[in-house]
Amino acid sequence: MSKAPPSAAVPASYEAALEELEQLVGRLESGQMPLEQLLSGYQRGAELLKFCRDRLEAVEGQIKLVDEGAFKPWTQE
């Protein structure tokens, strides 16, 4: 019987988290996951979703910093 990865397993990257999340959602939606694994699968999915959202927010923050002054758009006169 396979189990969901432990909650402490931090994905190596945004892409790795997204791939794991997509696979997990596929297993959950297939209806083939044993009942006792559904809750742990859902919890892992929530952790992965939070990880992805946090990474996206961090990148958005960096983009805002760039847009607010580090780089000005080049204009041709």
C-alpha positions as CSV (number, residue, x, y, z in Angstrom):
1,M,0.0,0.0,0.0
2,S,1.6,3.3,-1.1
3,K,1.4,6.3,1.1
4,A,1.5,10.0,0.4
5,P,4.9,11.6,1.0
6,P,5.5,12.9,4.5
7,S,4.2,16.4,5.2
8,A,7.8,17.6,5.8
9,A,8.9,16.8,2.3
10,V,9.6,20.2,0.8
11,P,9.5,20.2,-3.0
12,A,12.8,21.1,-4.8
13,S,11.2,23.7,-7.0
14,Y,7.9,25.3,-8.1
15,E,7.9,22.9,-11.1
16,A,8.4,19.9,-8.9
17,A,5.6,20.9,-6.6
18,L,3.3,21.6,-9.5
19,E,4.1,18.2,-11.1
20,E,3.5,16.4,-7.8
21,L,0.2,18.3,-7.3
22,E,-1.0,17.4,-10.8
23,Q,-0.2,13.7,-10.2
24,L,-1.9,13.8,-6.8
25,V,-5.1,15.4,-8.2
26,G,-5.2,12.8,-10.9
27,R,-5.1,10.0,-8.3
28,L,-7.7,11.7,-6.2
29,E,-10.0,12.2,-9.1
30,S,-9.6,8.7,-10.4
31,G,-11.4,7.3,-7.3
32,Q,-8.8,4.6,-7.1
33,M,-7.2,5.9,-3.9
34,P,-8.0,3.9,-0.8
35,L,-10.2,5.8,1.7
36,E,-7.5,6.0,4.4
37,Q,-5.2,7.7,1.9
38,L,-7.7,10.3,0.8
39,L,-7.2,12.6,3.8
40,S,-3.4,12.5,3.7
41,G,-3.6,13.1,-0.1
42,Y,-5.8,16.1,0.4
43,Q,-3.5,17.5,3.1
44,R,-0.4,17.0,0.9
45,G,-2.3,18.7,-2.0
46,A,-3.0,21.7,0.3
47,E,0.6,21.9,1.3
48,L,1.8,21.8,-2.4
49,L,-0.8,24.4,-3.4
50,K,0.4,26.7,-0.6
51,F,4.0,26.1,-1.7
52,C,3.2,27.1,-5.3
53,R,1.2,30.1,-4.2
54,D,4.0,31.3,-1.9
55,R,6.5,31.0,-4.8
56,L,4.3,32.9,-7.2
57,E,3.8,35.7,-4.7
58,A,7.5,35.9,-4.1
59,V,8.1,36.3,-7.8
60,E,5.3,38.8,-8.2
61,G,7.0,40.8,-5.4
62,Q,10.3,40.8,-7.2
63,I,8.6,41.9,-10.4
64,K,7.0,44.8,-8.6
65,L,10.3,45.9,-7.2
66,V,11.8,45.8,-10.7
67,D,8.8,47.7,-12.1
68,E,8.9,50.3,-9.4
69,G,12.3,51.7,-10.1
70,A,15.2,49.3,-10.5
71,F,14.7,49.3,-14.2
72,K,13.0,52.1,-16.1
73,P,11.5,51.4,-19.5
74,W,13.6,52.5,-22.4
75,T,12.1,55.2,-24.5
76,Q,13.2,56.4,-27.9
77,E,13.1,60.1,-28.5
